[in-house]
Amino acid sequence: MAEEELYDMLVPPGVPRRMIYDVVEKYDVEVVRRSQKMSFANMDGDARELIAFRGKREVVEEVQKYLFEQLKEFIAE
């Protein structure tokens, strides 16, 4: 039996911890660390350790929609 492919959604820097906890409680994803090369401003080529949500594609797509909605509400407050 082949393993199901998992997908990552990088968490934008600055996302409040409570939102990350909410996602983990509501969705079947795990939080993983990913090294990511940055290519903007004075970070061109620098690698930063970021976190990501890892899960099945359809779940990660739901997480993305949910997280962006939560961020819009947070910014509007």
C-alpha positions as CSV (number, residue, x, y, z in Angstrom):
1,M,0.0,0.0,0.0
2,A,1.5,3.3,-1.1
3,E,1.8,6.1,1.4
4,E,-0.4,9.1,0.8
5,E,1.4,12.2,-0.2
6,L,1.5,15.0,2.4
7,Y,1.7,18.7,1.7
8,D,3.1,21.6,3.7
9,M,1.7,25.1,4.1
10,L,4.3,27.5,5.4
11,V,3.1,29.6,8.3
12,P,3.7,33.3,7.6
13,P,6.1,34.9,10.2
14,G,4.2,36.8,12.8
15,V,1.1,34.6,13.0
16,P,-0.1,34.6,16.6
17,R,0.6,31.4,18.5
18,R,-3.1,31.0,19.5
19,M,-4.0,30.8,15.8
20,I,-1.4,28.0,15.3
21,Y,-2.8,26.2,18.3
22,D,-6.4,26.6,17.0
23,V,-5.4,25.1,13.6
24,V,-3.7,22.0,15.3
25,E,-6.8,21.5,17.4
26,K,-9.3,21.8,14.6
27,Y,-7.5,20.1,11.7
28,D,-5.6,16.8,11.2
29,V,-2.2,18.4,10.6
30,E,1.1,18.5,12.3
31,V,3.5,21.4,12.8
32,V,6.9,20.8,11.3
33,R,10.0,22.8,10.8
34,R,11.2,23.7,7.3
35,S,14.4,25.5,6.3
36,Q,13.5,28.0,3.6
37,K,15.8,30.3,1.6
38,M,14.6,33.9,1.7
39,S,14.8,36.0,-1.4
40,F,13.8,39.6,-0.5
41,A,15.3,42.7,0.9
42,N,18.6,42.1,2.7
43,M,17.9,38.4,3.2
44,D,18.7,37.3,-0.4
45,G,19.9,33.7,-0.1
46,D,19.7,33.5,3.7
47,A,18.0,30.4,5.0
48,R,15.5,30.7,7.8
49,E,13.9,28.0,9.9
50,L,10.1,28.4,9.5
51,I,7.2,26.3,10.6
52,A,4.6,24.7,8.4
53,F,1.4,22.7,8.7
54,R,1.7,19.2,7.2
55,G,-1.2,17.1,6.1
56,K,-3.3,15.8,3.3
57,R,-3.8,18.2,0.4
58,E,-7.5,18.9,1.0
59,V,-6.9,19.4,4.7
60,V,-4.0,21.8,4.1
61,E,-6.2,23.8,1.6
62,E,-8.9,24.1,4.3
63,V,-6.3,25.2,6.8
64,Q,-5.0,27.9,4.4
65,K,-8.5,29.3,4.0
66,Y,-9.2,29.2,7.7
67,L,-5.9,30.8,8.7
68,F,-6.2,33.6,6.2
69,E,-9.7,34.4,7.4
70,Q,-8.5,34.5,11.0
71,L,-5.6,36.7,10.0
72,K,-8.0,39.2,8.3
73,E,-10.1,39.4,11.4
74,F,-7.0,39.8,13.6
75,I,-5.7,42.7,11.4
76,A,-9.1,44.4,11.4
77,E,-9.3,44.4,15.3
